[in-house]
Amino acid sequence: MKSSIELVYAKLCSLDVRQTDLQRCTHGTEHTLGVNMFRTFFMTQLVCSSFSSMRLSFRYMSRRRPICCHQQLSKASPKFQKNSQCRPGFLSVLLSFSLFGTSTSTDENMKQDLNEQNQDISDLIQKGKKMLVKGEHTSKAEMLYLHALHIALERKDRRVIARVQDLLANLALTTNQLDKAEPLFRNVLQNLIATGTSQTDPAVLEISLKLASIYAQRGEKELAITGYEWCSETCRNNVKEMEKKNLKTKEYSNGLALLGMILDSYGRYLHDISENKLAFAYTAEALEISKLLFGEKDIRTLVLLNDLSSIKSTMGDYNKALEYARRAIKVAEENPSIADASEKAIFYANLSYIYVQQGRTEEAEATFKQALVEVSKTKDNELKSHIASLINTLPLKNKSDDKKDGSNN
């Protein structure tokens, strides 16, 4: 038996797709978008979202980045690898998406679409957002969004429909309901195209990127890679066109940030499927963009350095891995306001693993103890538990004492 909320979803999601005027508007887009079979399929199926704020809660983001160096050490904890704040697999890509954020005028665009005629929809949305901020159950906000969507569908205002569907889709992602998010995102994309949005528009690219990440989460490798490739190629072309026209404007910075977002996300996926040479190339390019946009002394740059260290470690190039790891820690220690304790705990834990692989046991032990010190300053019990558990796999002295320190703090 389907729940009442599932029945509402089924009804509201199907209403929009069945609209004959929408079908007329989207008819023929397959030729426009179908430079190849992928574009035809992907542009009518996938999603990412420029409507929701793409500014990242970055201090939370790096805590959700994988402790890649310890990947082979933590196989006994698949739940932690896929679902925790530190190693959640692709859910981290879906929720916070990347180190990069685009400065699209999200709120302004929303206000333009939700004009005076849609004040009732705007009120429902704002009420739902306040509920989420207060930490109330997501189903309450979801029902308000569904009510807003129903009103928008009755008015056949596609841009407003897309806005509300996007909110619902992202809400579904936060609760890892990918099967619910995907059709909503498809409808958002259809409405964008129907209202004249270009296939190269950042909104379409962000939607496609998020859907590529959904396919990655589902293990649909071919679709994921095709989506990532299309996003990176299209966004790169957008940036090049602006460079040719010497448009070094806010739009250019946003385009560059979006490219960094795509490269970072794709690099993490490639690393996850053991395509490490390609992962390194994409992540290294993302690092250069991060340094250009945010500078050397920025947490986004440090996390990418840590990622490169992880990739090189997986490849067995421990000297290079050590170089990147040390760079990240050096900047973090010299600039206390950049990285919080949880981020530094991850950096030190990764560094300790590299030392172990090099046979430098004393340095590995000292570094691991520093990871325990840093993690003890946080309230992240799952991260504490994971880092403490690494003591069982590291050839360190006084394991029982270290483990006790990590779990008690």
Helices and strands as residue ranges (DSSP letters): H 4-18, H 20-26, H 29-33, H 37-45, H 58-61, G 62-64, G 68-73, H 78-83, H 91-95, H 106-113, G 116-118, H 119-133, H 138-155, H 158-174, H 178-194, H 202-218, H 221-244, H 250-272, H 276-294, H 299-314, H 318-334, H 341-357, H 361-376, H 381-389, G 390-392, H 399-408
